[in-house]
Amino acid sequence: QFKLIVENPENPVAPGLQVTAFVEYYPDSKEDLQDRLLLLIEDDIFEIAVLGLIPRCYLEIESEINFGAVIANSKIISKEISITNHGSSSGAFKMSYDGVVLLNIEPTSGVVEPNSIKMVKVDICTDVPRIIKEVIKVELEGHGCTEVWIKAVVLEQVLKVLGVSCGNVLECINFGPVYFGSSKNEQISLYNESPECIDWVAVLEDNAIGGEMGTDLQRSADAVLQALSLKNRTRDVDVSTLILCIPNQGTLLPYEKSLVTLCFSPKKSERDIGVNDSSLKQDYVLFLRFEAVGSKDSYLQALDVNHNHTELALKGTGLPVLLTFNPGPVIKFTECFLGEQTQVLCRLKNESESLPVTFSFHKTAHFNISPEKGKIKRKSAKDVIFSFSPHQIGTIKVKQVVDIIDTGLQKNNLQVLETKSFHQMCLSFIGVCKSKRKNILFKINPGITPMITNATGQFVADGTGQCTDTAPVAILKSTKTKIHTHQINRNCKDDAFIAFPNDRAASVRPSEWNKKYRTIFTKTERYNYIDPEFCYTDCERLSKEAHKEYYKDFISSLRQRRLQKDAARQFYIYNNSVSIGLKPAEGLMSPKLSIKDIQKEKLQFKMLPLAENCLLTTQKLPAISSKSSIKEIWSGLSAMPSSTQEKEDCSLTLTSKQLHEILIGPSTIDFGDVCVCSTTSRKLHIFNNLLVHIWIQIEIEINELQQTSPLSQVVPPLTKTHIPVVFETNTLGIFKRSFTYTINNQHRRHVLVVAKAVPVELELSETELFLNPISGYLAETEFRTTVRVYNRRNHPAKFTWKPIITDRGTAFSIQPAKGFVEAYRDLECEVVWHPGFNSPEAGEFNLCVYKGNTIKLKCFVKVTIHI
């Protein structure tokens, strides 16, 4: 099979030249050949091996597929493994797997072309946490059997609550005693101990077992049961206002920590406002749950896979301020004269056994307090001196306000506490200032005699005996009198002012430029000197008038706005279907609310949008608590946003809290046993509990789910609907696939579809029948009985009864001999034995199901012959 083509040189080969020889190979059989060439160089002999190999394939496959660490979220994840052919001929491969972990290996067999690569896709389902270490057996042509290991670590997505300083796992936070109206902060670290990102939200469990809301745990059971008003006091308390979590939603990267601030702010109920009693101590035990955003399958009565949440217990006690004043709250001072001072010693006592009290008195006219502020330890007292220093004569009654100071939340930054007044107490101060007797001085009035004078009319009493800072000026309308008016000024009708004779001292002072002054008698126009160094210029006067108009308009606009708000408030108060403006005293009785009405009212209240910093609670979640209040729409929804409002709503990026209020599920749709070539549907529920539209788009690339429709819907606010997911397969076996959907074309989620494709199958009520004669019947009468055929699957089954004929034949018959049994229905068949001389007393039938199973029915008859 080898041929050498060469022309040997006759002369020696010079340096730099070469001789070329060709070796041709023409195989005539499928075998490898080996030969040699002899090369003679002068006296040396060299052997050159010649090999002739037939074309072969050389297949290589990776020995391991490692999915790494993944989250147990019932998602189908895939990876590809390559089979490489380094040979010159095509090579075949075949894979086999006997386990139950791997869902799909595609393809399991095939041919790899020369110098090419074939990719094989391997799917696994992350339904439960476990360690996957499976092996696939691979038969490679020319290589024999090899193994490929499939490895993965499926972890549960875990949120952990850690201490900020210690880093240990926290199960409970005790805020301790806190005054009503004040706040106390605690910080925690929220840790994502998983290899994938997680959207989380905080939910307060206000109806959890073991929770306490406003109960004094130190009281005996009998005392709590007797305090029937306790339930009434705590019923109107919104628990979400007691606990503040900042932030209460967010996204955590893999193995990331986030700082979360928890704030406890106990508040008195409306019934307890104004009551200062130590019995109002309220203990709280609440549970705060940090959970991943997703569907709530437990609510949708499906497979519950949403276990990735962490619970944190919160404990705290709300206490009233127990500060007493002795004497108080009304303090009367002894009488004193102007310029004198009286004092009262008051003892401030803190009756609280747990917390100190920091107080601060407001500044009040005529009264002084020493010290004005201070701190009193628990079960301690402090003396304060109240001083009365009047600056006017008479009885002075004031309310002295005492601020109780503690830490509270800042308005701009809720994560930071500031020292501020959270509670006020009032004292009543009563003081009397008497006047001293003094001599009355008289002075001569050189001007016009006043209306009230003494007997001579020459002296005026001066009660104070002090000179005034301003000169007396007497002003009178010039048109009101004409006494001694000069003839020239008789017809003067201008609106000028009359200057009295005793205002000479004030005549040269700066006056208003647009006013005229005349003498009181002759009405001659007075000369008023205006000092240019003190008077306003024209620009200043215009600016002053503009300022007056501006502030006048500003005050008028404030008043109009206040009136509009008050009118709107009154409108909303009286514009309702319950109150029609009648007073209870006019004979209209108020309706009595039942528990159902209260619950319904609460449900409607909880449909309102939640504040940004307000926690979600298990009772406030609209998806759980307001199932009956959402309208249900099954058809007629738009596939794409059309109106301006829909386009605006469907372009929003939703927060974790908003996504948590949208229910789409169940996250695992289990079809159960499904017959091949049959169609089955399940509902994918959609609950939109937001006040905006949402756009749901489903992406399905699975052939078995191609009949699912519609794949896009715009769901209106506060609406529930569903999408029928249709499953159809022609392949027997376990089916596990997942499809994805998006909310507002941004937020991506997935749904796992599980089914078991089975053939059509029928069942019999019994596999052995005994036909007994009925009493009173003749011996030759036919024996009859019935057998029931059940179809417990979702596809109609076509059946045929086929008798098994023996040598003696058969005497049994069944009607109907063939037919259909509808899905989830049954059919009764009648079995008849025909007696005869040689009729066999036993017979058999095969129930043959078209493309299904076969069941054998045995029939027996017992004949009694009476002689």
C-alpha positions in Angstrom: 0.0 0.0 0.0 3.1 2.3 0.1 4.8 3.6 -3.0 8.0 5.6 -3.2 8.5 8.1 -5.9 12.0 9.5 -6.1 14.8 10.1 -8.5 18.1 9.3 -6.9 20.9 11.7 -7.8 23.7 10.4 -9.8 26.2 13.0 -8.6 26.8 14.0 -5.0 24.5 16.7 -3.7 26.2 20.0 -3.3 25.9 22.0 -0.1 22.6 24.0 0.0 20.8 21.7 -2.4 18.1 19.1 -1.6 16.5 15.9 -2.9 12.8 15.4 -2.6 11.1 12.0 -2.4 7.3 11.3 -2.4 5.6 8.5 -0.4 2.1 7.6 -1.5 -0.3 5.5 0.6 -3.2 3.7 -0.9 -4.9 1.4 1.8 -7.0 -1.4 0.6 -8.2 -2.6 4.0 -9.2 -1.1 7.4 -6.0 -1.8 9.2 -3.0 0.2 10.3 0.2 -0.5 8.3 3.9 0.1 9.1 6.9 0.0 6.9 10.3 1.7 6.5 12.4 3.6 4.0 16.1 3.1 3.7 18.2 6.2 3.1 21.8 5.6 2.0 24.1 8.5 2.5 27.5 7.5 1.4 28.5 4.8 3.9 25.7 5.6 6.4 22.2 3.9 6.4 19.2 5.7 7.9 15.8 4.1 8.5 12.6 6.2 8.2 9.5 4.7 9.6 6.4 4.9 7.5 3.0 4.6 9.2 -0.4 4.2 7.4 -3.4 4.8 9.8 -7.0 4.5 8.9 -9.3 7.6 9.8 -10.4 7.5 13.5 -12.4 9.7 15.9 -10.9 11.0 19.1 -13.6 12.1 21.5 -13.0 14.0 24.7 -15.5 15.2 27.3 -15.2 17.3 30.4 -15.1 15.3 33.6 -17.1 17.7 35.7 -19.9 20.3 35.6 -19.9 22.5 38.7 -23.0 24.7 39.2 -21.4 26.2 42.3 -23.5 27.6 45.2 -27.1 28.4 44.1 -30.3 29.4 45.9 -33.1 27.0 46.6 -35.8 29.0 44.8 -37.4 26.3 42.6 -35.7 27.7 39.5 -34.4 25.6 36.6 -30.8 26.3 36.0 -28.8 25.0 33.1 -25.2 24.5 32.1 -23.5 23.0 29.0 -20.8 20.4 28.7 -18.7 20.1 25.5 -17.8 16.9 23.7 -14.8 17.6 21.4 -13.7 15.4 18.5 -10.0 15.8 17.7 -10.0 12.9 15.2 -10.5 12.8 11.5 -13.7 10.7 11.5 -17.1 11.2 13.0 -17.6 9.8 16.5 -20.8 8.8 18.3 -21.6 9.2 22.0 -24.4 8.1 24.4 -25.3 9.3 27.9 -27.2 7.5 30.6 -28.4 8.6 34.0 -30.3 6.7 36.6 -30.8 9.3 39.3 -33.7 11.7 40.0 -31.9 15.0 40.6 -31.1 15.9 37.1 -34.1 16.9 35.1 -33.0 17.0 31.6 -30.0 16.0 29.5 -30.2 17.0 25.9 -29.1 15.4 23.7 -28.4 12.1 25.3 -26.8 10.7 22.2 -25.5 11.9 18.9 -22.6 12.2 16.5 -19.7 14.6 16.7 -18.2 15.7 13.4 -14.4 15.7 12.9 -12.6 18.7 14.4 -15.8 20.0 16.0 -17.5 20.4 19.3 -20.9 19.2 20.4 -22.7 20.9 23.4 -24.9 18.9 25.8 -27.3 20.9 28.0 -27.8 19.7 31.6 -30.7 21.1 33.8 -31.2 20.9 37.5 -34.0 22.1 39.7 -33.2 24.1 42.8 -36.3 23.1 44.7 -34.9 22.0 48.0 -31.6 22.7 49.8 -29.1 19.9 49.3 -25.7 18.9 48.0 -25.8 17.6 44.5 -23.1 15.1 43.4 -24.4 13.0 40.6 -22.6 11.0 37.9 -23.5 10.7 34.2 -22.2 7.6 32.4 -21.0 8.5 28.9 -20.0 6.0 26.2 -17.6 7.6 23.6 -16.8 5.8 20.4 -13.2 4.6 20.4 -12.8 5.7 24.0 -15.0 3.4 26.0 -17.1 4.4 29.0 -16.3 7.4 31.1 -18.0 9.4 33.9 -19.1 13.1 34.2 -19.7 14.4 37.7 -22.5 17.0 38.2 -21.9 19.0 41.4 -23.9 21.8 43.0 -24.6 23.2 46.4 -28.2 24.3 46.8 -28.5 26.7 49.7 -31.5 28.2 51.4 -31.7 31.9 51.0 -31.1 33.1 54.6 -31.4 36.6 56.1 -29.7 36.9 59.5 -30.1 39.6 62.1 -26.7 40.3 63.7 -25.6 42.6 66.5 -23.7 45.7 65.3 -21.0 45.4 68.0 -20.7 41.7 68.7 -21.7 40.3 65.3 -23.7 37.4 66.9 -27.2 36.3 65.7 -29.9 38.3 67.5 -33.2 36.7 68.5 -34.6 39.5 70.7 -34.1 43.2 71.3 -35.2 44.6 74.6 -35.8 48.4 74.4 -36.6 48.5 78.1 -38.8 51.2 79.7 -39.5 54.2 77.6 -41.8 57.2 78.3 -44.9 57.6 76.3 -44.1 60.1 73.6 -40.4 59.6 73.6 -38.3 57.2 71.5 -35.4 54.8 71.9 -33.2 53.4 69.1 -31.4 50.1 68.6 -29.3 49.2 65.5 -28.9 45.8 63.9 -27.1 44.4 60.9 -29.1 42.5 58.3 -26.9 39.9 56.7 -27.6 38.1 53.4 -25.9 34.8 53.9 -26.5 33.5 50.4 -24.7 33.8 47.0 -27.4 35.8 45.3 -29.0 39.2 45.6 -32.2 39.4 47.7 -35.0 42.0 47.8 -36.2 42.2 51.4 -39.0 43.9 53.3 -39.8 44.2 57.0 -43.3 43.0 58.1 -44.5 43.5 61.7 -46.6 40.6 63.0 -49.3 42.3 64.9 -51.4 39.1 65.3 -48.7 36.6 66.1 -49.0 34.0 68.8 -47.2 35.1 71.9 -47.4 38.8 71.1 -48.5 41.3 73.7 -49.8 44.8 73.0 -50.2 47.2 75.9 -50.5 44.6 78.7 -48.9 45.0 82.1 -47.1 41.7 82.4 -46.4 42.2 86.1 -50.0 42.1 87.0 -51.8 39.0 88.0 -54.0 37.1 85.6 -57.1 37.9 87.6 -56.3 41.6 87.5 -55.8 41.6 83.8 -59.1 39.7 83.2 -61.0 42.1 85.4 -59.6 45.1 83.5 -62.1 44.8 80.6 -61.2 48.3 79.5 -57.7 47.2 78.6 -58.8 45.7 75.4 -60.7 48.9 74.5 -57.6 51.0 75.2 -55.3 49.0 73.0 -57.8 48.3 70.2 -57.3 51.7 68.6 -53.5 51.6 68.7 -51.8 51.2 65.3 -48.9 48.9 66.1 -47.0 50.1 63.0 -46.6 53.5 64.7 -45.0 52.0 67.8 -42.1 50.3 65.9 -40.2 52.2 63.2 -37.7 50.3 61.0 -35.4 52.4 58.8 -34.9 51.3 56.1 -37.9 48.8 56.0 -37.1 47.6 52.5 -34.1 47.2 50.2 -31.8 45.0 48.3 -28.8 43.1 49.7 -26.0 41.9 47.5 -24.5 38.4 48.1 -23.0 38.2 51.6 -23.6 41.9 52.2 -24.5 43.5 55.5 -26.8 46.5 55.9 -27.4 48.7 58.9 -31.0 48.8 60.1 -32.3 51.2 62.8 -35.2 50.1 65.0 -37.0 52.7 67.0 -39.5 52.1 69.8 -42.0 54.9 70.3 -44.8 54.0 72.7 -47.9 56.1 72.7 -50.9 56.5 74.9 -54.2 55.5 73.4 -56.7 58.3 72.8 -58.7 57.1 75.8 -55.7 57.5 78.1 -54.7 61.0 77.1 -54.9 63.3 80.1 -54.8 60.4 82.6 -51.7 60.2 84.7 -51.7 56.9 86.5 -49.1 54.3 87.2 -51.5 51.6 86.2 -51.2 52.7 82.6 -47.9 50.9 82.2 -48.0 49.0 79.0 -45.7 46.1 78.0 -45.2 45.2 74.3 -43.9 42.0 72.8 -43.9 42.1 69.0 -42.3 40.1 66.3 -40.7 41.7 63.3 -40.1 39.5 60.2 -37.5 40.2 57.5 -38.6 38.3 54.5 -37.7 38.0 50.8 -40.0 39.7 48.3 -42.1 37.2 46.4 -45.4 35.4 46.2 -47.2 34.3 49.3 -48.2 30.7 48.3 -49.8 30.0 51.7 -52.4 32.6 51.0 -53.1 31.2 47.5 -53.5 27.7 49.0 -50.6 26.2 47.0 -47.2 24.9 47.7 -45.6 27.1 50.2 -41.9 27.7 49.4 -41.4 31.1 50.8 -39.6 30.1 54.0 -36.7 32.5 53.6 -37.5 34.9 56.4 -36.0 35.8 59.7 -38.0 36.7 62.8 -36.9 39.1 65.5 -38.7 39.6 68.8 -39.0 43.1 70.1 -39.7 43.9 73.8 -40.4 47.2 75.4 -42.4 49.0 78.0 -44.3 52.2 77.8 -44.5 54.3 81.0 -46.3 57.5 81.8 -44.5 60.5 83.4 -45.0 60.3 87.1 -43.9 63.8 88.3 -45.7 65.3 91.3 -45.5 68.8 92.7 -45.9 69.6 96.4 -47.6 72.1 96.6 -49.4 71.9 93.3 -50.8 72.1 90.8 -52.3 75.4 92.0 -49.7 77.6 93.8 -50.9 80.8 95.5 -48.3 83.5 96.4 -48.7 85.9 99.3 -49.7 89.5 98.5 -46.9 92.0 97.9 -46.4 95.5 96.7 -44.9 96.6 93.4 -41.2 96.1 93.5 -41.3 93.4 96.2 -40.9 89.6 95.8 -42.4 86.5 97.5 -41.3 82.9 97.2 -42.8 79.4 97.5 -40.7 76.3 98.0 -42.0 73.3 95.9 -40.8 69.7 96.0 -40.7 67.9 92.6 -40.9 64.1 93.1 -40.3 61.4 90.4 -42.6 58.5 91.3 -41.2 56.3 88.5 -39.3 53.2 89.6 -37.5 52.8 86.2 -36.7 56.1 84.5 -35.3 59.5 85.6 -37.1 62.7 84.6 -35.5 65.8 82.9 -37.7 68.9 83.3 -37.5 72.5 82.0 -39.7 75.4 83.0 -40.9 78.0 80.5 -40.1 81.6 81.2 -43.2 83.4 82.5 -43.7 87.2 83.2 -43.7 88.2 86.9 -42.4 84.8 88.0 -38.9 83.4 88.4 -38.0 79.7 89.0 -34.7 78.4 90.4 -33.5 76.1 89.0 -35.3 76.4 85.7 -34.2 72.9 84.5 -32.8 69.8 86.0 -32.9 66.0 86.2 -34.5 63.9 88.9 -33.4 60.3 89.4 -35.9 57.6 89.8 -37.8 57.5 93.2 -36.1 60.8 94.1 -37.1 64.4 94.7 -35.8 67.9 94.1 -36.6 71.3 95.6 -37.5 74.2 93.3 -38.1 77.8 94.4 -40.9 79.8 92.7 -40.6 83.6 93.0 -43.3 86.2 92.4 -41.8 89.6 91.3 -44.8 91.6 89.9 -44.3 94.4 87.4 -47.9 95.6 87.5 -50.7 96.1 89.9 -53.5 93.6 90.2 -54.2 89.9 90.4 -52.0 87.9 88.1 -53.0 84.3 87.0 -50.7 82.4 84.7 -50.2 78.9 83.5 -46.7 77.7 84.1 -45.7 75.1 81.5 -43.2 72.4 82.4 -41.5 70.5 79.6 -40.5 66.9 80.1 -37.4 66.3 78.0 -36.1 63.1 76.5 -34.9 61.7 73.2 -37.2 61.8 70.2 -37.0 61.4 66.4 -35.8 64.1 64.2 -38.3 65.3 61.5 -35.7 65.4 58.7 -33.7 62.3 59.7 -35.7 59.6 61.4 -32.6 57.5 62.1 -31.2 60.1 64.5 -32.6 60.9 67.9 -32.6 64.4 69.3 -33.3 65.8 72.8 -36.7 67.5 72.8 -39.8 68.0 74.8 -42.2 65.1 74.5 -44.6 65.9 77.4 -45.9 69.0 79.1 -47.4 69.6 82.5 -49.1 72.8 83.7 -49.0 74.6 87.0 -51.3 77.5 87.9 -49.6 80.5 89.5 -51.8 83.1 91.3 -50.2 86.3 92.7 -51.7 89.6 93.9 -49.8 92.9 93.6 -51.1 95.8 95.7 -50.5 99.5 95.0 -48.9 102.0 97.5 -50.5 105.3 98.5 -49.0 108.4 97.0 -49.6 112.2 97.0 -51.3 113.6 94.0 -49.5 116.5 92.3 -51.2 119.2 90.3 -49.9 121.3 87.5 -51.2 124.2 85.5 -52.7 123.4 82.1 -51.7 126.3 79.9 -53.8 125.1 77.0 -57.4 124.4 76.5 -59.3 123.3 79.6 -60.0 119.6 79.5 -63.5 118.2 79.6 -62.9 116.9 83.2 -61.5 119.5 85.6 -61.5 120.3 89.2 -63.5 123.1 90.8 -61.4 126.0 89.5 -60.5 124.3 86.3 -56.9 125.4 86.7 -55.2 122.3 87.9 -55.0 118.7 86.5 -54.2 115.7 88.6 -51.0 113.9 87.7 -51.2 110.4 89.0 -47.7 109.4 88.3 -45.8 112.6 88.9 -43.5 111.9 86.0 -43.0 114.0 82.8 -44.0 112.5 79.5 -41.4 112.0 76.7 -43.6 113.4 74.0 -45.1 116.9 73.7 -48.9 117.1 73.9 -50.5 117.6 70.6 -54.2 118.4 70.2 -55.8 117.5 66.8 -59.3 118.3 65.6 -61.0 118.2 62.2 -61.0 121.8 60.8 -64.5 121.3 59.4 -66.0 120.6 62.8 -65.6 124.2 64.1 -65.8 127.7 62.7 -65.1 129.8 65.8 -63.0 132.8 65.0 -62.4 131.6 61.5 -60.7 134.2 59.4 -62.8 135.6 56.5 -60.2 134.4 54.0 -60.5 130.9 55.3 -64.2 130.7 55.6 -64.6 128.6 52.4 -61.8 126.2 53.3 -63.2 122.8 52.9 -60.0 120.7 52.8 -59.5 117.9 55.2 -56.8 119.6 57.2 -56.0 119.0 60.8 -56.2 121.7 63.5 -53.2 122.3 65.6 -53.9 123.3 69.2 -51.9 126.2 70.7 -50.0 124.0 73.1 -48.3 122.0 70.3 -45.7 124.5 69.5 -43.0 122.3 70.8 -44.0 119.6 68.2 -44.5 121.9 65.2 -41.0 121.6 63.8 -40.7 117.9 64.1 -40.9 115.8 60.9 -44.5 115.4 59.8 -46.3 113.6 57.0 -45.8 115.5 53.8 -49.4 115.0 52.5 -51.2 116.4 55.6 -52.0 120.1 56.3 -52.3 121.7 59.7 -54.3 124.9 60.4 -54.7 127.0 63.5 -57.7 126.3 65.7 -59.1 129.9 65.5 -58.3 131.6 62.3 -57.8 128.4 60.3 -54.6 129.9 58.9 -52.4 127.2 57.4 -49.5 126.4 59.7 -46.0 126.1 58.6 -44.5 122.7 59.2 -40.8 122.4 58.9 -39.7 119.0 57.5 -36.1 118.2 58.1 -34.6 116.6 55.0 -32.1 114.7 57.1 -34.9 112.8 58.8 -37.7 112.6 56.4 -38.3 110.0 53.7 -37.5 110.6 50.1 -40.1 110.0 47.4 -38.5 106.7 46.5 -38.4 105.6 50.1 -42.1 106.6 50.5 -43.0 104.5 47.4 -40.9 101.6 48.7 -42.6 101.8 52.1 -46.1 101.8 50.5 -45.1 98.8 48.3 -43.9 96.9 51.3 -47.2 97.7 53.1 -49.2 96.4 50.1 -47.0 93.3 49.8 -47.5 92.3 53.4 -51.1 93.2 53.3 -51.6 90.9 50.3 -49.5 88.2 52.0 -51.6 88.2 55.1 -54.8 88.3 53.1 -53.6 85.2 51.1 -52.8 83.4 54.3 -56.2 84.1 55.6 -57.9 82.9 52.4 -55.9 79.7 52.4 -56.8 79.1 56.1 -60.5 79.7 55.3 -60.3 77.3 52.3 -58.7 74.6 54.4 -61.3 75.0 57.1 -64.1 74.9 54.4 -62.6 71.8 52.9 -62.3 70.2 56.3 -65.9 70.9 57.1 -66.9 69.6 53.7 -65.1 66.3 54.2 -66.6 66.0 57.7 -70.2 66.4 56.6 -69.9 65.0 53.0 -70.4 61.3 53.7 -73.2 58.8 53.5 -73.3 58.2 57.3 -73.4 61.7 58.8 -76.1 64.0 57.4 -75.5 66.8 59.8 -78.1 65.9 62.5 -77.3 66.2 66.1 -77.8 63.2 68.4 -79.9 65.3 70.7 -82.5 65.7 68.0 -83.6 62.1 68.3 -81.3 60.3 65.8 -79.6 57.4 67.6 -76.1 56.5 66.6 -75.7 53.1 65.0 -74.2 50.2 67.0 -71.2 48.7 65.3 -70.8 45.0 65.3 -67.5 43.2 65.2 -68.0 42.5 61.4 -68.5 46.2 60.8 -65.4 47.1 62.7 -63.4 44.5 60.8 -64.8 45.7 57.5 -64.0 49.3 58.4 -60.4 48.2 59.2 -60.1 46.4 55.9 -61.2 49.5 54.0 -58.8 51.6 56.1 -55.9 49.3 55.3 -56.5 49.7 51.6 -55.1 53.2 51.8 -51.5 53.7 50.6 -48.9 53.1 53.2 -46.5 55.8 54.3 -42.9 55.4 53.2 -41.6 54.9 56.7 -44.6 52.9 57.9 -44.1 49.2 58.5 -46.2 46.6 56.8 -48.1 44.4 59.2 -49.7 41.1 58.8 -53.1 42.7 59.3 -52.4 45.7 57.1 -51.2 43.7 54.1 -54.1 44.3 51.6 -53.4 41.1 49.8 -54.2 39.0 52.9 -56.7 41.1 54.8 -58.8 42.6 52.1 -59.5 39.6 49.8 -63.2 40.3 49.6 -62.8 44.0 49.0 -60.9 43.7 45.7 -63.0 43.6 42.5 -62.4 40.6 40.4 -61.9 40.8 36.6 -61.4 37.8 34.4 -61.6 39.2 30.9 -61.5 42.4 29.0 -58.1 43.6 30.2 -55.7 45.4 27.9 -52.6 43.6 26.7 -50.5 46.8 26.6 -50.8 50.2 28.3 -52.9 52.4 26.2 -54.0 55.5 28.1 -51.7 58.1 29.5 -52.3 57.1 33.1 -51.6 53.4 32.3 -48.4 54.3 30.5 -47.3 56.5 33.4 -48.1 53.8 36.0 -46.6 50.9 34.1 -43.3 52.7 33.7 -42.8 53.1 37.4 -39.9 51.2 39.2 -41.6 49.6 42.1 -40.1 49.4 45.6 -39.6 46.2 47.5 -42.6 47.1 49.7 -44.8 47.7 46.6 -43.7 44.4 45.1 -44.5 42.6 48.3 -48.1 43.9 48.0 -48.4 42.4 44.5 -49.4 38.7 44.7 -48.6 36.5 41.7 -48.7 32.9 42.3 -48.5 30.1 43.2 -44.8 30.1 42.6 -45.0 26.4 41.9 -47.9 25.1 39.7 -48.3 21.4 40.2 -50.5 19.7 37.6 -50.1 16.3 39.2 -50.8 13.3 37.0 -51.5 14.4 33.4 -52.3 12.1 30.5 -50.2 12.4 27.4 -51.9 14.2 24.5 -54.3 15.9 26.9 -54.8 19.5 27.8 -54.9 20.7 31.4 -55.0 24.2 32.8 -54.2 25.8 36.2 -54.7 29.4 37.3 -51.9 31.8 37.8 -53.5 34.3 40.2 -52.6 38.0 40.0 -53.6 40.4 42.9 -52.8 44.0 42.4 -53.2 45.7 45.8 -51.5 48.9 44.7 -53.3 52.2 43.7 -51.5 52.1 40.3 -51.7 49.9 37.2 -49.2 47.2 36.7 -48.1 45.4 33.5 -47.6 41.7 33.6 -45.7 40.0 30.8 -45.1 36.3 30.6 -42.1 34.8 28.7 -42.6 31.1 27.8 -40.2 29.1 25.5 -41.4 25.7 26.6 -43.3 23.6 24.0 -45.6 22.0 26.6 -46.9 25.5 27.7 -47.3 27.1 24.3 -51.1 27.2 24.6 -51.0 29.6 27.6 -52.8 32.8 26.9 -52.8 35.8 27.4 -49.1 36.4 27.9 -49.5 40.1 28.6 -52.0 42.0 30.8 -52.4 45.4 32.3 -54.0 44.9 35.7 -55.9 48.0 37.1 -55.5 49.1 40.7 -57.1 47.1 43.5 -58.0 44.3 41.1 -57.5 40.5 41.0 -57.4 38.4 37.9 -55.8 35.2 36.7 -54.0 33.8 33.6 -54.8 30.1 32.7 -51.5 28.2 32.3 -52.2 25.4 29.8 -50.1 22.2 29.9 -49.9 19.6 27.1 -47.2 17.0 26.5 -46.6 13.9 24.3 -43.7 12.5 26.4 -44.1 10.3 29.4 -42.2 11.0 32.6 -41.6 13.8 35.1 -41.9 17.3 33.8 -40.2 20.2 35.6 -39.7 23.6 33.9 -39.9 27.2 34.9 -41.0 30.2 33.0 -40.4 33.9 33.8 -42.6 36.9 34.0 -41.9 40.6 34.4 -43.7 43.4 36.3 -43.6 46.7 34.5 -41.0 45.3 32.1 -38.4 45.6 34.9 -38.9 43.3 37.9 -38.3 39.6 36.8 -39.8 36.6 38.6 -40.3 32.9 37.7 -42.8 30.2 38.2 -42.0 26.5 38.4 -44.3 24.1 36.6 -44.4 20.5 37.8 -46.3 17.6 36.2 -46.1 13.8 35.7 -47.1 12.7 32.2 -48.8 9.3 32.4 -50.7 7.2 30.0 -54.5 6.8 30.0 -55.6 4.4 32.6 -58.8 2.8 33.8 -59.6 1.1 37.1 -62.1 -1.6 38.1 -64.2 -1.6 41.2 -63.2 -5.3 41.6 -61.1 -7.8 39.7 -63.0 -10.9 40.7 -66.8 -11.2 40.3 -69.0 -13.9 41.8 -72.4 -14.3 40.1 -75.0 -15.8 42.5 -78.5 -16.8 41.5 -81.4 -14.7 42.9 -83.8 -16.7 45.1 -86.9 -17.6 43.3 -85.3 -17.7 39.9 -85.3 -20.8 37.8 -82.1 -22.7 37.3 -81.9 -21.7 33.6 -82.3 -18.0 34.3 -79.3 -15.8 33.3 -77.1 -14.7 36.2 -76.3 -10.9 36.1 -74.1 -8.5 38.1 -72.3 -5.3 37.4 -68.8 -4.0 37.6 -67.8 -0.3 37.6 -65.0 1.2 35.5 -63.3 4.3 36.8 -61.4 6.9 34.9 -59.5 9.0 37.5 -57.4 10.9 35.0 -57.9 14.0 32.9 -58.4 12.4 29.5 -61.3 10.3 28.0 -60.3 6.6 27.8 -61.4 4.3 25.0 -61.8 0.7 26.1 -62.7 -2.7 24.8 -63.6 -5.9 26.6 -61.9 -8.9 25.1 -62.9 -12.4 26.4 -60.3 -15.0 27.0 -61.6 -18.1 25.2 -60.6 -21.5 26.6 -61.2 -25.0 25.2 -64.6 -25.1 26.8 -65.4 -21.7 25.4 -67.1 -19.0 27.5 -70.6 -18.4 28.8 -70.0 -14.9 30.0 -70.7 -11.6 28.2 -70.2 -7.9 29.1 -72.2 -4.9 27.9 -71.2 -2.5 26.7 -68.4 -4.4 25.1 -66.5 -1.2 24.1 -66.9 2.5 24.6 -65.5 5.6 26.2 -65.2 6.7 29.9 -65.0 10.5 30.3 -62.4 12.1 32.4 -63.0 11.9 36.2 -66.2 9.8 35.5 -67.1 6.2 35.8 -69.2 3.7 33.8 -71.2 0.6 35.0 -70.9 -2.5 32.9 -73.2 -5.5 33.2 -71.7 -9.1 33.3 -74.1 -11.9 32.3 -73.6 -15.7 32.6 -75.6 -17.7 30.1 -76.3 -21.2 31.6 -76.2 -24.3 29.5 -75.5 -28.0 29.6 -71.7 -27.5 29.2 -71.4 -23.9 30.2 -68.1 -23.2 32.1 -68.6 -21.7 35.5 -65.5 -19.4 35.2 -64.4 -16.9 32.7 -61.9 -14.1 32.1 -62.0 -10.8 30.3 -59.2 -8.3 29.5 -60.2 -4.6 29.8 -58.0 -3.1 27.1 -57.5 0.6 27.1 -56.5 2.3 23.9 -52.9 3.5 24.4 -53.2 2.6 28.0 -53.3 -0.2 30.5 -54.9 -3.7 30.5 -56.8 -5.2 33.4 -57.9 -8.8 33.8 -61.4 -9.5 35.2 -62.2 -12.9 36.5 -65.8 -14.1 36.7 -67.2 -17.0 38.7 -70.6 -18.5 39.0 -72.0 -20.8 41.6 -74.9 -23.0 40.5 -76.9 -25.0 43.1 -78.9 -27.9 41.8 -81.9 -28.9 43.8 -83.1 -32.5 43.5 
